[in-house]
Amino acid sequence: MGSLRAILSNPDDLYPLLKLKMAARHAEKQIPPEPQWGFCYTMLQKVSRSFALVIQQLDTDLRDAVCIFYLVLRALDTVEDDTSIATEVKVPILMAFHQHVYDREWHFSCGTNDYRVLMDEFHHVSTAFLELGRSYQQAIEDITMRMGAGMAKFICKEVETVGDYNEYCHYVAGLVGLGLSKLFHASEKEDLASDALSNSMGLFLQKTNIIRDYLEDINEIPKSRMFWPRQIWSKYVNRLEDLKDEENSVKAGRCLNDMVTNALTHAEDCLTYMAALRDPAILRFCAIPQIMAIGTLALCYNNIQVFRGVVKMRRGLTARVIHGTKTMSDVYEAFYDFSRMLKSKVDNSDPNARKTKEQLEAILKTCRDYGTINERKSYIIRAEPKYSSTSVIIIFIILAILLACLSSTRPYNMCGPCGESR
């Protein structure tokens, strides 16, 4: 019932939602027959359904490399995230993980649910890794080694300063950006991007996740995980966990806005990185998560619900981002819309209001200078729906029937001719 209500409130979400549903079905049908690759792509859909969709943008060879890269780092992250593993056991595993990818027999039981399956049957990932081209293997090995060492460092170190925060985010996400740039270059589809820009791509996503996941991390059992830097939160409360107390709502909101403003410092670098990409499929692959990040920051800003529950973009808007992101102009438009949305929420009484507005004005200027903002209608900040509930339901039924017929006669592609079959 909630989904129908959301569609009735946002009828423009309907068609992209149907397209997204068909894309998910198409991805499920693309599972390779080989056991190792079948396991990897099936596991990818289980541990990250959204990434499994986005990866379909890429050509087969690069898609395979990115799939394995993601699963190797997801496995590494599972070891780091498992707070039940003793430090003296965890650190050596993290430090040597880049060697384990070459061992078809290695596995380590940890994590929960699908993540435990990934770890218990990691030999499938190793087998697939060994079938990749040597340049892909070297890139994955190098990033895994550096990330494992960085994670091990922060097992015994708190995130105290903003510098610590940037360093931690570099190890767990900035290196992902560097690794993807290496894989894109190894595929001979892109020039090698600078480390600074690649790092910002990762930091923008990671800082958004850290902001959004405050409550989940602080309530982690058996031990809380705290990634918000003391240098920021100590300006507002005595303990990080105090932010979720109702009596601290005003202070929590200001701390949250401080964190969002910090994340926004990476947005311009992300736009510069994406504008330099030549391959349309790689652009779509990179752009969709970045647009989701700026959209999530816009929702989180000044939103006390971050400390009470889950804040995320509605599924229909996610579908519209995926469906509507095809060119760099689309990226500029989405960043422009979400930046305007965030700016509209800035209260001048907030201690970081001036800094926040400066960051947003810089993003908006970049989008205006290089995009086609004045020539299009915002698909995020929009007018009231012009359709009646009855009309929307009828359209929904018709489109569902049409898409069902189309899917039975030809393969479905989420965003144009970019996700070829194996």
C-alpha positions as semicolon CSV with decimal commas, in nm:
position;residue;x (nm);y (nm);z (nm)
1;M;0,000;0,000;0,000
2;G;0,289;0,233;0,080
3;S;0,437;0,179;-0,265
4;L;0,108;0,261;-0,437
5;R;0,073;0,576;-0,224
6;A;0,425;0,682;-0,323
7;I;0,345;0,630;-0,691
8;L;0,022;0,826;-0,663
9;S;0,215;1,110;-0,498
10;N;0,494;1,092;-0,756
11;P;0,342;0,964;-1,083
12;D;0,656;1,051;-1,281
13;D;0,830;0,770;-1,089
14;L;0,605;0,507;-1,247
15;Y;0,778;0,441;-1,577
16;P;1,134;0,443;-1,433
17;L;1,020;0,203;-1,159
18;L;0,890;-0,040;-1,417
19;K;1,213;-0,007;-1,614
20;L;1,415;-0,072;-1,299
21;K;1,211;-0,382;-1,223
22;M;1,274;-0,516;-1,572
23;A;1,644;-0,433;-1,541
24;A;1,663;-0,638;-1,222
25;R;1,503;-0,934;-1,397
26;H;1,741;-0,896;-1,689
27;A;2,041;-0,895;-1,454
28;E;1,918;-1,216;-1,292
29;K;1,901;-1,382;-1,634
30;Q;2,262;-1,283;-1,710
31;I;2,413;-1,509;-1,441
32;P;2,699;-1,698;-1,617
33;P;2,691;-2,080;-1,626
34;E;3,048;-2,131;-1,498
35;P;3,035;-2,215;-1,121
36;Q;3,286;-1,951;-1,013
37;W;3,131;-1,673;-1,220
38;G;2,778;-1,784;-1,136
39;F;2,863;-1,761;-0,766
40;C;3,024;-1,418;-0,806
41;Y;2,738;-1,255;-0,995
42;T;2,474;-1,421;-0,776
43;M;2,657;-1,306;-0,464
44;L;2,689;-0,956;-0,607
45;Q;2,311;-0,934;-0,638
46;K;2,270;-1,054;-0,280
47;V;2,520;-0,822;-0,110
48;S;2,441;-0,518;-0,324
49;R;2,141;-0,529;-0,554
50;S;2,190;-0,167;-0,659
51;F;2,554;-0,224;-0,755
52;A;2,456;-0,540;-0,944
53;L;2,229;-0,320;-1,156
54;V;2,477;-0,038;-1,207
55;I;2,756;-0,278;-1,312
56;Q;2,543;-0,392;-1,604
57;Q;2,647;-0,067;-1,773
58;L;2,994;-0,206;-1,842
59;D;3,128;-0,427;-2,121
60;T;3,192;-0,790;-2,027
61;D;3,568;-0,789;-1,959
62;L;3,560;-0,472;-1,752
63;R;3,239;-0,582;-1,583
64;D;3,404;-0,906;-1,471
65;A;3,704;-0,720;-1,331
66;V;3,487;-0,469;-1,144
67;C;3,266;-0,751;-1,010
68;I;3,567;-0,933;-0,863
69;F;3,718;-0,607;-0,737
70;Y;3,393;-0,531;-0,554
71;L;3,362;-0,879;-0,401
72;V;3,725;-0,890;-0,287
73;L;3,686;-0,553;-0,114
74;R;3,346;-0,653;0,023
75;A;3,508;-0,962;0,176
76;L;3,787;-0,748;0,319
77;D;3,527;-0,508;0,459
78;T;3,337;-0,802;0,613
79;V;3,647;-0,895;0,813
80;E;3,692;-0,533;0,926
81;D;3,323;-0,490;1,014
82;D;3,297;-0,807;1,226
83;T;3,343;-0,667;1,577
84;S;3,342;-1,020;1,724
85;I;3,684;-1,100;1,573
86;A;3,971;-1,043;1,816
87;T;4,219;-0,776;1,707
88;E;4,513;-1,018;1,714
89;V;4,324;-1,237;1,465
90;K;4,176;-0,962;1,249
91;V;4,486;-0,752;1,182
92;P;4,699;-1,030;1,022
93;I;4,407;-1,126;0,795
94;L;4,363;-0,768;0,679
95;M;4,736;-0,729;0,616
96;A;4,761;-1,049;0,411
97;F;4,429;-1,034;0,226
98;H;4,593;-0,934;-0,103
99;Q;4,778;-1,267;-0,096
100;H;4,468;-1,473;-0,018
101;V;4,307;-1,376;-0,350
102;Y;4,565;-1,597;-0,524
103;D;4,483;-1,898;-0,306
104;R;4,194;-2,106;-0,441
105;E;4,163;-2,287;-0,105
106;W;4,154;-1,991;0,134
107;H;3,842;-1,893;0,324
108;F;3,761;-1,745;0,663
109;S;3,426;-1,777;0,833
110;C;3,295;-1,444;0,962
111;G;3,017;-1,195;0,903
112;T;2,648;-1,280;0,887
113;N;2,392;-1,396;0,632
114;D;2,507;-1,350;0,271
115;Y;2,839;-1,204;0,383
116;R;2,917;-1,525;0,569
117;V;2,840;-1,723;0,254
118;L;3,079;-1,498;0,063
119;M;3,354;-1,562;0,316
120;D;3,288;-1,936;0,349
121;E;3,298;-1,985;-0,028
122;F;3,562;-1,728;-0,112
123;H;3,742;-1,985;-0,326
124;H;3,495;-1,908;-0,604
125;V;3,606;-1,545;-0,600
126;S;3,973;-1,645;-0,603
127;T;3,916;-1,881;-0,895
128;A;3,744;-1,606;-1,095
129;F;4,015;-1,357;-0,999
130;L;4,282;-1,587;-1,142
131;E;4,100;-1,586;-1,477
132;L;4,123;-1,207;-1,515
133;G;4,387;-1,037;-1,729
134;R;4,715;-0,970;-1,549
135;S;4,671;-0,590;-1,555
136;Y;4,336;-0,627;-1,381
137;Q;4,486;-0,864;-1,124
138;Q;4,770;-0,626;-1,044
139;A;4,533;-0,334;-0,992
140;I;4,307;-0,537;-0,759
141;E;4,603;-0,680;-0,565
142;D;4,762;-0,337;-0,514
143;I;4,445;-0,171;-0,387
144;T;4,357;-0,468;-0,164
145;M;4,704;-0,458;-0,006
146;R;4,684;-0,083;0,062
147;M;4,328;-0,100;0,189
148;G;4,399;-0,393;0,420
149;A;4,696;-0,210;0,571
150;G;4,487;0,105;0,621
151;M;4,201;-0,087;0,783
152;A;4,447;-0,260;1,016
153;K;4,586;0,080;1,116
154;F;4,244;0,208;1,218
155;I;4,153;-0,106;1,413
156;C;4,370;0,038;1,689
157;K;4,317;0,406;1,614
158;E;4,020;0,634;1,677
159;V;3,900;0,890;1,425
160;E;3,993;1,201;1,621
161;T;4,065;1,479;1,372
162;V;3,924;1,570;1,032
163;G;4,263;1,460;0,900
164;D;4,207;1,115;1,054
165;Y;3,860;1,111;0,900
166;N;3,997;1,187;0,554
167;E;4,271;0,926;0,599
168;Y;4,025;0,657;0,710
169;C;3,789;0,736;0,423
170;H;4,086;0,722;0,184
171;Y;4,173;0,372;0,296
172;V;3,821;0,231;0,280
173;A;3,682;0,425;-0,019
174;G;3,930;0,662;-0,178
175;L;4,138;0,359;-0,272
176;V;3,829;0,213;-0,439
177;G;3,825;0,524;-0,660
178;L;4,193;0,477;-0,739
179;G;4,135;0,109;-0,815
180;L;3,846;0,175;-1,049
181;S;4,054;0,434;-1,234
182;K;4,326;0,171;-1,274
183;L;4,072;-0,082;-1,406
184;F;3,926;0,171;-1,650
185;H;4,278;0,247;-1,775
186;A;4,365;-0,123;-1,799
187;S;4,058;-0,172;-2,020
188;E;4,209;0,090;-2,256
189;K;3,882;0,283;-2,250
190;E;4,002;0,575;-2,036
191;D;4,311;0,773;-1,953
192;L;4,443;0,721;-1,600
193;A;4,277;0,980;-1,377
194;S;4,473;1,162;-1,110
195;D;4,488;1,009;-0,764
196;A;4,342;1,326;-0,611
197;L;4,027;1,319;-0,825
198;S;3,990;0,942;-0,792
199;N;4,022;0,974;-0,415
200;S;3,748;1,238;-0,401
201;M;3,512;1,007;-0,590
202;G;3,547;0,755;-0,310
203;L;3,542;1,004;-0,023
204;F;3,221;1,166;-0,142
205;L;3,041;0,830;-0,137
206;Q;3,196;0,710;0,189
207;K;3,128;1,028;0,384
208;T;2,767;1,018;0,267
209;N;2,735;0,660;0,392
210;I;2,896;0,745;0,726
211;I;2,651;1,031;0,775
212;R;2,347;0,828;0,672
213;D;2,448;0,520;0,877
214;Y;2,507;0,699;1,208
215;L;2,238;0,510;1,400
216;E;2,324;0,169;1,254
217;D;2,693;0,211;1,339
218;I;2,640;0,351;1,689
219;N;2,404;0,061;1,772
220;E;2,640;-0,207;1,633
221;I;2,654;-0,521;1,849
222;P;2,872;-0,621;2,034
223;K;3,064;-0,294;1,992
224;S;2,973;0,045;1,845
225;R;3,156;0,166;1,535
226;M;3,233;0,537;1,542
227;F;3,355;0,710;1,226
228;W;3,238;1,067;1,286
229;P;3,552;1,268;1,376
230;R;3,575;1,392;1,734
231;Q;3,701;1,726;1,603
232;I;3,352;1,786;1,461
233;W;3,111;1,619;1,704
234;S;3,288;1,738;2,021
235;K;3,183;2,094;1,931
236;Y;2,823;1,993;2,002
237;V;2,812;1,703;2,253
238;N;3,036;1,526;2,504
239;R;2,990;1,180;2,355
240;L;2,909;1,079;1,997
241;E;2,620;0,862;2,113
242;D;2,460;1,169;2,279
243;L;2,354;1,289;1,935
244;K;2,069;1,038;1,928
245;D;1,918;1,169;2,254
246;E;1,604;1,373;2,196
247;E;1,713;1,652;2,429
248;N;2,013;1,711;2,202
249;S;1,811;1,748;1,882
250;V;1,924;2,103;1,803
251;K;2,289;2,023;1,868
252;A;2,257;1,701;1,669
253;G;2,113;1,888;1,372
254;R;2,400;2,135;1,373
255;C;2,657;1,858;1,400
256;L;2,487;1,676;1,113
257;N;2,499;1,989;0,898
258;D;2,869;2,027;0,981
259;M;2,930;1,672;0,856
260;V;2,730;1,730;0,537
261;T;2,922;2,049;0,467
262;N;3,248;1,856;0,504
263;A;3,128;1,595;0,252
264;L;3,031;1,862;0,001
265;T;3,397;1,969;-0,031
266;H;3,450;1,670;-0,263
267;A;3,160;1,734;-0,501
268;E;3,344;1,959;-0,746
269;D;3,628;1,709;-0,781
270;C;3,369;1,441;-0,860
271;L;3,220;1,654;-1,137
272;T;3,568;1,719;-1,280
273;Y;3,648;1,346;-1,275
274;M;3,326;1,246;-1,449
275;A;3,349;1,523;-1,710
276;A;3,681;1,375;-1,827
277;L;3,539;1,027;-1,892
278;R;3,510;0,932;-2,259
279;D;3,323;0,602;-2,247
280;P;2,946;0,652;-2,202
281;A;2,903;0,322;-2,017
282;I;3,178;0,405;-1,768
283;L;3,026;0,749;-1,716
284;R;2,689;0,598;-1,631
285;F;2,854;0,346;-1,400
286;C;3,038;0,622;-1,211
287;A;2,766;0,886;-1,220
288;I;2,469;0,700;-1,076
289;P;2,624;0,643;-0,729
290;Q;2,753;1,001;-0,717
291;I;2,409;1,141;-0,794
292;M;2,262;0,913;-0,528
293;A;2,517;1,054;-0,284
294;I;2,436;1,422;-0,347
295;G;2,067;1,331;-0,329
296;T;2,114;1,151;0,003
297;L;2,307;1,447;0,147
298;A;2,020;1,674;0,045
299;L;1,778;1,450;0,233
300;C;2,002;1,415;0,539
301;Y;2,081;1,784;0,580
302;N;1,909;1,928;0,888
303;N;1,708;1,605;0,916
304;I;1,696;1,479;1,274
305;Q;1,559;1,148;1,146
306;V;1,922;1,049;1,076
307;F;1,950;0,995;1,454
308;R;1,616;0,817;1,485
309;G;1,592;0,578;1,190
310;V;1,670;0,535;0,821
311;V;1,697;0,822;0,574
312;K;1,723;0,733;0,208
313;M;1,593;0,835;-0,132
314;R;1,258;0,687;-0,218
315;R;1,276;0,397;-0,461
316;G;1,095;0,588;-0,734
317;L;1,345;0,873;-0,729
318;T;1,631;0,620;-0,735
319;A;1,472;0,464;-1,043
320;R;1,447;0,806;-1,208
321;V;1,816;0,872;-1,143
322;I;1,914;0,537;-1,293
323;H;1,681;0,577;-1,590
324;G;1,767;0,941;-1,653
325;T;2,146;0,936;-1,624
326;K;2,297;0,892;-1,968
327;T;2,523;1,191;-2,036
328;M;2,734;1,442;-1,845
329;S;2,458;1,697;-1,898
330;D;2,228;1,469;-1,700
331;V;2,486;1,459;-1,421
332;Y;2,511;1,838;-1,406
333;E;2,132;1,864;-1,400
334;A;2,096;1,618;-1,112
335;F;2,372;1,779;-0,907
336;Y;2,213;2,117;-0,975
337;D;1,869;2,001;-0,862
338;F;1,986;1,831;-0,544
339;S;2,217;2,120;-0,456
340;R;1,922;2,360;-0,488
341;M;1,717;2,128;-0,270
342;L;1,988;2,125;-0,005
343;K;2,040;2,500;-0,024
344;S;1,670;2,560;0,037
345;K;1,708;2,383;0,373
346;V;2,001;2,593;0,500
347;D;1,907;2,806;0,800
348;N;2,116;3,121;0,835
349;S;2,129;3,064;1,212
350;D;2,325;2,743;1,161
351;P;2,691;2,802;1,259
352;N;2,810;2,651;0,931
353;A;2,550;2,816;0,708
354;R;2,795;3,045;0,530
355;K;3,040;2,764;0,458
356;T;2,760;2,535;0,341
357;K;2,623;2,797;0,104
358;E;2,970;2,866;-0,037
359;Q;3,015;2,498;-0,117
360;L;2,673;2,477;-0,279
361;E;2,722;2,796;-0,481
362;A;3,046;2,655;-0,622
363;I;2,866;2,334;-0,726
364;L;2,576;2,527;-0,878
365;K;2,812;2,753;-1,070
366;T;2,998;2,454;-1,216
367;C;2,668;2,299;-1,323
368;R;2,549;2,623;-1,481
369;D;2,880;2,683;-1,659
370;Y;2,909;2,338;-1,813
371;G;2,554;2,203;-1,818
372;T;2,231;2,298;-1,995
373;I;2,044;2,393;-1,680
374;N;1,832;2,673;-1,827
375;E;1,706;2,455;-2,110
376;R;1,536;2,183;-1,908
377;K;1,276;2,121;-1,642
378;S;1,387;1,997;-1,301
379;Y;1,289;1,635;-1,244
380;I;1,357;1,653;-0,869
381;I;1,214;1,989;-0,766
382;R;0,888;1,968;-0,956
383;A;0,534;2,096;-0,970
384;E;0,237;1,915;-0,822
385;P;0,122;1,602;-1,013
386;K;-0,121;1,669;-1,293
387;Y;-0,265;1,318;-1,298
388;S;-0,557;1,176;-1,103
389;S;-0,516;0,859;-0,898
390;T;-0,736;0,666;-1,140
391;S;-0,529;0,778;-1,439
392;V;-0,207;0,672;-1,270
393;I;-0,342;0,326;-1,188
394;I;-0,462;0,275;-1,546
395;I;-0,127;0,389;-1,685
396;F;0,051;0,158;-1,440
397;I;-0,147;-0,144;-1,561
398;I;-0,093;-0,062;-1,929
399;L;0,279;-0,007;-1,892
400;A;0,316;-0,326;-1,687
401;I;0,149;-0,526;-1,964
402;L;0,357;-0,360;-2,237
403;L;0,686;-0,412;-2,057
404;A;0,597;-0,772;-1,979
405;C;0,536;-0,832;-2,350
406;L;0,859;-0,656;-2,449
407;S;1,065;-0,851;-2,197
408;S;0,939;-1,179;-2,335
409;T;1,050;-1,098;-2,688
410;R;1,389;-0,927;-2,645
411;P;1,659;-0,866;-2,384
412;Y;1,609;-0,562;-2,165
413;N;1,870;-0,294;-2,119
414;M;1,844;-0,048;-1,831
415;C;2,006;0,260;-1,982
416;G;2,059;0,196;-2,349
417;P;2,305;-0,020;-2,541
418;C;2,569;-0,060;-2,271
419;G;2,517;-0,386;-2,081
420;E;2,593;-0,669;-2,318
421;S;2,540;-1,035;-2,232
422;R;2,822;-1,267;-2,146
